[in-house]
Amino acid sequence: MKSIIQLPPKWMPITVSILLSQLIFLSGSIAQDSSAVTEAVVKPKIKPVKNTFNSTWIIDNQTVMVSQKGTFEMDIQHRFGTVDKGYDDFWGLFAPSNIRLGVIYAPVKDLNIGLGITKSNLLWDLNAKYAIIRQTKGVYPVSVTYYGNIAYDTRKDPDGSIFKYKTQRILTFNQIIVARKISDRFSLQAAVSLSHQNSVNGYYTKNDSTGQEVFKYMKFNHLAVSLSGKYKLTEVTSLIFNIDQPVTKHNTSNPSPNVSFGFEFNTSNHSFQLFAGNYTLLNPQRNNLYNTNSPFNYTASDGTKVPGGKFVIGFNITRLWNW
């Protein structure tokens, strides 16, 4: 017969305590093992790509980049005269120039708000930029950003010969920018824009069929496309380029396209761009609507011969502060 060992009654509480402590130890070990397995399964969060471009500007256009929340930016943009006069004005460096001073702030994530003034026409602009999509591996193949501004022409017009109404001083600009960081060195972006003017230029001309004078004027809205890129040469130096092509055909002389190229030098808080291009007006809607400097010779839609080689030397300086 099997013998059964019976413990004295006074030992029962001690035995129960030992068993409970063992159960607690085992359950803790199982929980730790389960937590370790869970941590091994959870994948790290995928973050958007960084530094598609190193500045909010690329020559005369905005890039897809939006500064992080709390960033304050100051911009100085300068365009000299055209180089076609050669030594007479030292290739435009001593010719009349155009300057824009601007500031930008990022009050919340993915949003920049800015203000600027341009020497030409004493043009004030209020602008905003919002990052709709940021390029993220396995999620979004490209970055998409909206940029827009409203500008107000404040030059003097005491006799009302330029503006009859104050609303005629307003110009607006809306743009969608799509960009991709193709490699660690090369980034490319394309954009489509719509410029609007509340007052249009024009002139009277004779109608061949009737012999009467008719008023030919520009359209109020102007569609354009642009292509920009950056190729990183070193950790601090990049080759940059920008092409702007008007799409809308106007009844008067059409604006000329823009071809620009140069170099960008960067530090953590500075960006300096030195380049040659055709745009001089430093406001995107005015550049798209009124550029008269052409990179090459061509014949306009109205038969006008447009001379080429009208390049200007320019630079952009950007300074960032983070709070």
VEXKOL-127060 format. One record per residue: x, y, z of N, C-alpha, C in turn; residue in one letter. Coordinates in steps of 0.1 Angstrom, whole numbers, padded with zeros to 4 digits, always signed. Layout:
BEGIN
XYZXYZXYZA;...
END
This chain:
BEGIN
+0008-0012+0000+0000+0000+0000+0009+0013+0000M;+0004+0023-0007+0011+0035-0008+0009+0043+0005K;+0020+0049+0009+0018+0057+0021+0017+0071+0017S;+0008+0078+0024+0006+0092+0022+0012+0100+0033I;+0020+0110+0029+0027+0118+0040+0017+0129+0043I;+0014+0130+0055+0005+0141+0059+0013+0151+0067Q;+0012+0164+0064+0019+0174+0071+0011+0178+0083L;+0018+0182+0093+0011+0187+0105+0003+0200+0101P;-0008+0202+0107-0017+0213+0104-0009+0227+0105P;+0000+0228+0114+0007+0241+0116+0016+0244+0104K;+0020+0234+0096+0028+0237+0084+0020+0241+0072W;+0007+0239+0072-0001+0242+0060+0001+0257+0055M;+0000+0267+0064+0002+0281+0059+0015+0283+0052P;+0026+0277+0058+0039+0279+0052+0040+0273+0038I;+0034+0261+0036+0034+0254+0023+0026+0262+0013T;+0014+0267+0017+0006+0275+0008+0014+0287+0003V;+0021+0294+0012+0028+0306+0009+0039+0303-0001S;+0046+0292+0001+0057+0288-0009+0051+0285-0023I;+0040+0278-0023+0033+0276-0036+0029+0288-0043L;+0023+0298-0036+0019+0310-0042+0030+0318-0047L;+0041+0319-0040+0053+0326-0044+0059+0321-0057S;+0058+0307-0058+0063+0301-0070+0054+0304-0082Q;+0041+0304-0080+0032+0308-0091+0034+0322-0095L;+0036+0331-0086+0038+0345-0089+0051+0347-0097I;+0061+0340-0093+0074+0340-0100+0073+0335-0115F;+0066+0324-0116+0064+0318-0130+0055+0328-0139L;+0045+0333-0133+0036+0342-0141+0044+0355-0145S;+0053+0360-0137+0061+0371-0140+0071+0368-0151G;+0077+0356-0151+0086+0352-0161+0079+0350-0175S;+0067+0345-0174+0059+0343-0187+0056+0357-0193I;+0052+0366-0184+0048+0380-0189+0060+0387-0195A;+0072+0385-0189+0084+0391-0194+0088+0385-0208Q;+0086+0372-0209+0089+0365-0222+0079+0370-0232D;+0066+0372-0228+0056+0376-0238+0059+0391-0242S;+0063+0399-0233+0067+0413-0236+0079+0414-0246S;+0088+0405-0243+0100+0404-0252+0096+0401-0266A;+0087+0391-0267+0083+0387-0280+0075+0398-0287V;+0067+0405-0280+0059+0416-0285+0068+0427-0290T;+0079+0431-0282+0088+0441-0286+0096+0437-0299E;+0098+0424-0300+0106+0419-0312+0097+0420-0325A;+0084+0419-0323+0075+0419-0334+0072+0434-0339V;+0071+0443-0329+0068+0457-0333+0079+0463-0341V;+0076+0469-0352+0086+0475-0361+0087+0490-0358K;+0099+0495-0360+0101+0509-0357+0093+0518-0367P;+0089+0530-0362+0080+0538-0370+0088+0544-0382K;+0082+0543-0394+0089+0549-0406+0087+0564-0407I;+0097+0571-0408+0097+0586-0408+0099+0591-0423K;+0093+0603-0426+0095+0609-0439+0110+0611-0442P;+0113+0612-0455+0127+0614-0459+0131+0629-0455V;+0143+0631-0453+0148+0644-0449+0156+0651-0460K;+0156+0664-0460+0165+0672-0469+0163+0669-0483N;+0150+0668-0488+0148+0667-0502+0154+0679-0509T;+0152+0691-0502+0160+0703-0506+0165+0709-0493F;+0175+0718-0494+0181+0723-0482+0176+0737-0479N;+0167+0742-0487+0162+0756-0485+0147+0756-0489S;+0140+0766-0484+0126+0768-0488+0125+0774-0502T;+0137+0779-0507+0138+0785-0520+0147+0777-0529W;+0144+0777-0542+0154+0772-0552+0154+0782-0563I;+0163+0791-0563+0164+0803-0572+0152+0812-0571I;+0143+0811-0581+0131+0820-0581+0118+0813-0576D;+0119+0800-0573+0107+0792-0569+0108+0787-0555N;+0097+0785-0549+0096+0778-0536+0099+0763-0538Q;+0105+0757-0529+0107+0742-0529+0096+0736-0522T;+0096+0723-0522+0085+0715-0515+0087+0715-0500V;+0099+0720-0495+0102+0719-0481+0094+0730-0473M;+0090+0725-0461+0083+0734-0451+0091+0733-0438V;+0095+0744-0432+0103+0744-0420+0095+0738-0409S;+0103+0732-0399+0096+0726-0388+0090+0737-0378Q;+0081+0732-0370+0074+0741-0361+0083+0749-0353K;+0081+0762-0351+0089+0771-0343+0101+0777-0350G;+0102+0775-0363+0114+0780-0371+0110+0794-0376T;+0120+0803-0374+0119+0817-0380+0129+0818-0391F;+0125+0824-0402+0134+0825-0413+0135+0839-0419E;+0146+0844-0422+0148+0857-0429+0154+0855-0443M;+0148+0861-0453+0153+0860-0467+0158+0873-0472D;+0169+0873-0479+0174+0884-0487+0176+0879-0501I;+0169+0885-0511+0170+0881-0525+0174+0893-0533Q;+0183+0891-0542+0189+0902-0550+0191+0898-0565H;+0187+0906-0574+0189+0904-0588+0195+0916-0594R;+0207+0914-0601+0214+0925-0608+0207+0927-0622F;+0213+0936-0630+0208+0939-0643+0213+0928-0653G;+0207+0929-0665+0211+0919-0676+0226+0920-0680T;+0231+0909-0684+0246+0909-0687+0249+0913-0701V;+0239+0915-0710+0241+0917-0724+0248+0930-0728D;+0249+0940-0718+0256+0952-0721+0271+0951-0719K;+0275+0940-0713+0290+0937-0711+0296+0946-0701G;+0308+0952-0705+0316+0960-0697+0310+0973-0693Y;+0300+0978-0702+0294+0991-0700+0288+0993-0686D;+0282+0982-0681+0277+0983-0667+0282+0971-0659D;+0294+0966-0663+0301+0955-0657+0292+0943-0656F;+0287+0939-0668+0278+0927-0669+0266+0927-0660W;+0260+0939-0659+0248+0941-0651+0250+0943-0636G;+0262+0941-0631+0265+0943-0616+0263+0957-0612L;+0265+0967-0621+0264+0981-0618+0251+0987-0623F;+0243+0979-0629+0230+0983-0634+0219+0984-0623A;+0208+0990-0625+0197+0990-0615+0194+0976-0611P;+0192+0973-0598+0189+0960-0593+0176+0959-0586S;+0172+0947-0583+0159+0945-0576+0162+0937-0564N;+0155+0940-0553+0158+0934-0540+0145+0930-0533I;+0145+0919-0526+0133+0915-0518+0138+0911-0504R;+0131+0916-0494+0133+0912-0480+0121+0905-0475L;+0123+0894-0468+0111+0886-0464+0114+0879-0451G;+0104+0875-0444+0104+0867-0432+0094+0856-0433V;+0097+0845-0427+0088+0833-0427+0088+0827-0412I;+0076+0823-0408+0075+0816-0395+0067+0804-0396Y;+0070+0793-0388+0062+0781-0388+0055+0780-0375A;+0042+0784-0374+0035+0784-0361+0030+0771-0357P;+0028+0762-0366+0023+0748-0364+0031+0739-0373V;+0029+0726-0371+0035+0716-0379+0030+0717-0394K;+0039+0716-0403+0036+0715-0418+0031+0728-0424D;+0032+0740-0416+0027+0752-0422+0037+0763-0420L;+0040+0771-0431+0048+0783-0430+0039+0795-0434N;+0041+0806-0427+0035+0819-0431+0045+0829-0432I;+0045+0838-0443+0055+0847-0445+0050+0861-0450G;+0059+0870-0449+0056+0884-0453+0069+0890-0460L;+0067+0897-0471+0079+0903-0478+0076+0916-0485G;+0086+0923-0488+0085+0935-0496+0095+0935-0507I;+0091+0939-0519+0101+0940-0531+0102+0954-0535T;+0115+0957-0539+0118+0971-0543+0110+0975-0556K;+0109+0966-0566+0101+0969-0577+0086+0971-0574S;+0080+0982-0577+0066+0985-0574+0063+0986-0559N;+0073+0985-0551+0071+0985-0536+0059+0975-0533L;+0062+0963-0538+0052+0952-0537+0053+0944-0524L;+0042+0945-0516+0041+0937-0504+0034+0923-0507W;+0039+0912-0501+0033+0900-0503+0031+0892-0490D;+0019+0886-0488+0016+0877-0477+0015+0863-0483L;+0023+0854-0477+0023+0841-0483+0022+0830-0473N;+0018+0818-0478+0016+0806-0469+0020+0794-0477A;+0025+0784-0470+0029+0771-0476+0026+0760-0467K;+0020+0749-0472+0015+0738-0464+0019+0725-0470Y;+0026+0716-0462+0030+0703-0466+0018+0693-0466A;+0013+0690-0477+0001+0681-0478+0006+0666-0476I;+0016+0662-0483+0022+0648-0482+0037+0649-0481I;+0043+0642-0472+0058+0641-0472+0062+0627-0477R;+0072+0627-0485+0077+0614-0491+0082+0605-0479Q;+0076+0593-0479+0078+0583-0469+0080+0569-0475T;+0091+0562-0473+0093+0550-0479+0082+0540-0476K;+0077+0534-0487+0066+0524-0485+0053+0530-0483G;+0052+0543-0482+0039+0549-0479+0036+0560-0490V;+0044+0570-0491+0042+0580-0502+0055+0581-0510Y;+0054+0580-0523+0066+0580-0531+0071+0594-0534P;+0062+0604-0532+0066+0618-0534+0061+0627-0523V;+0066+0639-0523+0061+0650-0514+0053+0659-0522S;+0042+0664-0516+0033+0674-0522+0030+0685-0513V;+0032+0697-0518+0031+0710-0510+0023+0720-0518T;+0015+0728-0511+0008+0739-0517+0015+0752-0512Y;+0016+0761-0522+0021+0775-0519+0012+0785-0525Y;+0010+0796-0518+0002+0807-0524+0005+0820-0517G;+0003+0831-0525+0005+0844-0519-0005+0854-0525N;-0007+0865-0518-0015+0876-0523-0006+0888-0522I;-0004+0896-0533+0005+0907-0533-0003+0920-0536A;+0003+0931-0530-0004+0944-0531+0007+0954-0536Y;+0004+0961-0547+0013+0971-0553+0010+0984-0546D;+0021+0989-0540+0019+1002-0532+0027+1014-0538T;+0031+1013-0551+0038+1024-0557+0028+1036-0558R;+0033+1048-0558+0025+1060-0559+0018+1062-0572K;+0005+1066-0572-0002+1068-0584-0012+1080-0581D;-0007+1092-0579-0015+1103-0574-0026+1107-0584P;-0024+1106-0597-0035+1110-0607-0043+1098-0611D;-0041+1086-0606-0050+1075-0610-0047+1070-0624G;-0036+1073-0630-0033+1069-0643-0030+1054-0644S;-0025+1048-0633-0022+1034-0633-0034+1025-0628I;-0039+1030-0616-0049+1022-0609-0061+1031-0607F;-0072+1027-0612-0085+1035-0609-0091+1031-0596K;-0089+1018-0593-0095+1013-0580-0084+1006-0572Y;-0085+1006-0559-0075+0999-0551-0074+0984-0554K;-0085+0978-0557-0085+0964-0560-0076+0960-0572T;-0074+0970-0580-0065+0967-0592-0051+0965-0588Q;-0047+0969-0576-0033+0967-0572-0030+0953-0567R;-0040+0944-0567-0039+0931-0561-0035+0920-0572I;-0025+0912-0568-0022+0900-0576-0021+0888-0567L;-0025+0876-0572-0025+0864-0564-0018+0853-0572T;-0013+0843-0564-0006+0832-0569-0009+0819-0562F;-0012+0809-0569-0014+0796-0563-0006+0785-0570N;+0000+0776-0563+0009+0766-0569+0009+0753-0561Q;+0009+0742-0568+0011+0728-0563+0024+0723-0567I;+0032+0719-0557+0046+0714-0560+0047+0699-0556I;+0052+0691-0565+0054+0677-0563+0069+0674-0564V;+0075+0667-0554+0089+0665-0554+0093+0651-0550A;+0104+0646-0554+0109+0633-0549+0124+0634-0547R;+0129+0629-0536+0143+0627-0534+0147+0614-0540K;+0153+0614-0552+0155+0602-0559+0167+0594-0553I;+0177+0601-0548+0189+0595-0542+0194+0604-0531S;+0204+0600-0524+0210+0609-0514+0216+0622-0520D;+0219+0622-0533+0225+0633-0540+0215+0641-0549R;+0205+0634-0554+0197+0641-0565+0182+0642-0560F;+0177+0654-0561+0162+0657-0559+0157+0664-0570S;+0144+0662-0573+0137+0668-0585+0123+0672-0581L;+0118+0683-0586+0105+0687-0583+0099+0694-0595Q;+0085+0692-0597+0078+0699-0607+0066+0706-0601A;+0061+0717-0607+0051+0725-0601+0042+0730-0613A;+0029+0732-0609+0020+0739-0618+0014+0751-0610V;+0013+0763-0617+0009+0775-0610-0002+0782-0617S;-0009+0790-0610-0019+0799-0616-0017+0813-0610L;-0014+0822-0619-0012+0836-0615-0025+0844-0619S;-0029+0854-0610-0041+0862-0614-0037+0876-0611H;-0042+0885-0620-0040+0900-0618-0054+0906-0620Q;-0056+0916-0611-0069+0923-0611-0070+0934-0621N;-0058+0938-0627-0057+0948-0637-0048+0944-0648S;-0052+0945-0660-0044+0939-0671-0038+0951-0680V;-0027+0948-0686-0021+0957-0695-0026+0955-0709N;-0026+0965-0718-0031+0963-0731-0028+0976-0740G;-0032+0975-0752-0030+0987-0761-0041+0986-0772Y;-0043+0997-0779-0052+0998-0790-0045+0995-0803Y;-0052+0988-0812-0046+0984-0825-0057+0984-0835T;-0054+0985-0848-0065+0985-0858-0068+0971-0862K;-0082+0969-0863-0087+0956-0867-0086+0956-0883N;-0079+0946-0888-0077+0945-0903-0090+0944-0910D;-0100+0937-0905-0112+0934-0912-0122+0946-0912S;-0122+0954-0901-0131+0966-0900-0124+0979-0901T;-0111+0980-0899-0104+0992-0899-0105+1000-0886G;-0113+0995-0877-0115+1002-0864-0105+0998-0854Q;-0103+1007-0844-0093+1003-0834-0100+0995-0823E;-0093+0984-0819-0098+0976-0808-0087+0975-0797V;-0091+0972-0785-0082+0972-0774-0078+0957-0772F;-0065+0955-0774-0059+0941-0771-0053+0942-0757K;-0056+0932-0749-0052+0932-0735-0048+0918-0731Y;-0040+0917-0720-0036+0904-0715-0048+0898-0708M;-0047+0885-0706-0057+0877-0698-0055+0879-0683K;-0065+0878-0676-0064+0880-0661-0057+0868-0654F;-0059+0856-0660-0053+0844-0654-0042+0839-0663N;-0031+0833-0656-0020+0828-0664-0015+0815-0658H;-0015+0805-0666-0010+0791-0662+0004+0789-0666L;+0012+0783-0657+0026+0781-0660+0031+0768-0653A;+0042+0762-0658+0047+0750-0652+0062+0753-0649V;+0068+0745-0640+0082+0747-0637+0088+0734-0633S;+0101+0733-0635+0109+0721-0632+0122+0725-0625L;+0124+0720-0613+0136+0724-0605+0143+0711-0600S;+0156+0713-0598+0164+0701-0593+0176+0705-0585G;+0181+0696-0577+0193+0698-0569+0202+0685-0570K;+0215+0687-0573+0225+0676-0573+0236+0679-0563Y;+0237+0671-0553+0246+0674-0542+0260+0670-0546K;+0269+0680-0546+0283+0678-0550+0292+0674-0538L;+0290+0680-0527+0297+0677-0514+0286+0678-0503T;+0291+0677-0491+0282+0678-0479+0276+0692-0478E;+0282+0702-0483+0277+0716-0482+0275+0723-0495V;+0278+0717-0506+0276+0724-0519+0268+0715-0529T;+0258+0722-0536+0250+0715-0545+0249+0724-0558S;+0246+0716-0569+0243+0723-0582+0228+0724-0583L;+0223+0735-0586+0208+0737-0587+0204+0743-0600I;+0192+0740-0605+0187+0745-0617+0172+0747-0616F;+0167+0756-0625+0152+0758-0625+0148+0763-0639N;+0137+0757-0643+0131+0761-0657+0116+0765-0654I;+0112+0776-0660+0098+0781-0659+0093+0783-0673D;+0082+0777-0676+0076+0778-0689+0061+0783-0689Q;+0059+0794-0695+0045+0799-0695+0036+0790-0704P;+0024+0788-0701+0015+0780-0708+0004+0788-0715V;-0002+0798-0708-0013+0806-0713-0007+0815-0724T;-0015+0816-0735-0012+0826-0746-0021+0838-0744K;-0014+0850-0744-0021+0862-0743-0024+0869-0756H;-0033+0879-0756-0035+0886-0768-0024+0896-0772N;-0017+0900-0761-0005+0909-0763+0008+0900-0763T;+0019+0906-0763+0032+0899-0762+0032+0889-0750S;+0036+0877-0752+0036+0867-0741+0049+0869-0733N;+0048+0865-0720+0060+0866-0712+0070+0855-0716P;+0083+0858-0714+0093+0849-0719+0096+0838-0708S;+0101+0826-0712+0104+0816-0702+0117+0819-0694P;+0119+0812-0684+0131+0814-0675+0139+0801-0675N;+0152+0802-0677+0162+0791-0675+0172+0796-0665V;+0174+0790-0654+0184+0794-0644+0192+0783-0638S;+0204+0785-0634+0213+0775-0629+0223+0781-0620F;+0228+0774-0611+0239+0779-0602+0243+0770-0591G;+0248+0775-0580+0253+0767-0569+0246+0771-0556F;+0245+0762-0547+0239+0764-0533+0249+0759-0523E;+0252+0768-0513+0261+0765-0502+0253+0765-0489F;+0255+0754-0481+0246+0753-0469+0254+0750-0456N;+0249+0755-0445+0253+0751-0432+0240+0748-0425T;+0240+0745-0412+0228+0741-0405+0217+0751-0404S;+0222+0764-0404+0212+0775-0403+0213+0785-0414N;+0222+0783-0424+0223+0793-0435+0222+0785-0449H;+0217+0793-0458+0217+0788-0472+0220+0800-0481S;+0230+0798-0490+0234+0809-0499+0234+0803-0513F;+0226+0809-0522+0225+0805-0536+0230+0816-0545Q;+0239+0812-0554+0245+0821-0564+0242+0815-0578L;+0236+0823-0587+0231+0817-0600+0230+0828-0611F;+0227+0823-0622+0223+0831-0634+0209+0827-0639A;+0201+0836-0643+0188+0833-0648+0182+0845-0655G;+0169+0844-0658+0162+0854-0666+0152+0862-0657N;+0147+0857-0647+0137+0864-0638+0144+0875-0630Y;+0137+0886-0629+0142+0897-0621+0132+0903-0611T;+0119+0899-0612+0109+0907-0605+0107+0902-0591L;+0112+0890-0587+0112+0885-0573+0098+0883-0567L;+0088+0882-0575+0075+0879-0571+0070+0869-0581N;+0065+0857-0577+0062+0846-0587+0052+0850-0598P;+0041+0857-0593+0031+0860-0603+0036+0871-0613Q;+0043+0881-0608+0049+0891-0617+0059+0885-0627R;+0068+0876-0621+0077+0869-0630+0070+0861-0641N;+0060+0854-0638+0053+0846-0647+0045+0854-0657N;+0040+0866-0653+0032+0874-0662+0040+0884-0670L;+0051+0889-0665+0057+0901-0671+0072+0899-0674Y;+0077+0887-0674+0092+0886-0677+0094+0889-0691N;+0104+0898-0694+0108+0902-0708+0122+0897-0711T;+0129+0891-0702+0142+0886-0704+0142+0871-0709N;+0146+0869-0721+0146+0856-0727+0159+0849-0727S;+0160+0836-0724+0173+0829-0725+0178+0827-0739P;+0168+0827-0749+0172+0824-0763+0163+0832-0773F;+0168+0833-0785+0160+0840-0795+0148+0832-0800N;+0137+0839-0801+0125+0832-0807+0115+0843-0812Y;+0105+0838-0819+0095+0847-0825+0082+0845-0817T;+0077+0855-0811+0064+0854-0803+0052+0852-0812A;+0041+0848-0806+0029+0845-0813+0023+0856-0821S;+0027+0869-0817+0022+0880-0825+0032+0885-0836D;+0043+0876-0838+0053+0879-0848+0064+0887-0843G;+0064+0891-0831+0076+0899-0825+0088+0891-0824T;+0100+0896-0828+0112+0889-0827+0118+0892-0812K;+0120+0882-0805+0124+0883-0791+0139+0879-0790V;+0148+0889-0787+0162+0885-0786+0165+0877-0773P;+0175+0868-0774+0179+0860-0763+0191+0865-0755G;+0196+0857-0747+0208+0860-0739+0206+0870-0728G;+0193+0873-0724+0190+0883-0714+0191+0876-0700K;+0203+0873-0696+0205+0867-0683+0209+0877-0672F;+0206+0874-0660+0210+0883-0649+0217+0874-0638V;+0226+0880-0631+0232+0873-0619+0224+0876-0607I;+0222+0866-0599+0214+0869-0586+0219+0860-0575G;+0214+0863-0563+0217+0855-0552+0205+0855-0541F;+0204+0844-0534+0195+0843-0523+0202+0840-0510N;+0199+0846-0499+0205+0843-0486+0193+0840-0477I;+0194+0829-0470+0184+0824-0460+0191+0822-0447T;+0185+0827-0436+0190+0825-0423+0178+0819-0414R;+0181+0809-0407+0171+0802-0398+0174+0804-0384L;+0164+0805-0375+0164+0804-0361+0154+0795-0356W;+0157+0786-0347+0148+0776-0342+0145+0779-0327N;+0133+0780-0323+0129+0782-0309+0120+0771-0304W;
END
